């Protein structure tokens, strides 16, 4: 799936909001944290390479 920076930023915000309202002991915390980090890394990769979209 090809996505834009705006899409990635929206998903990162959703994950950050969830992480801030739930405790690290929540069963889904690590998965959500990994998902957020993945999107952040994709956003950085997209910007470093000057791409308009990036595959996730």
Secondary structure, 3 states (H helix, E strand, C coil): CEECHHHHHHHHHHHHHHHHHCCCCCCCHHHHHHHHHHHHHHHHHHHHCCCCCEEC
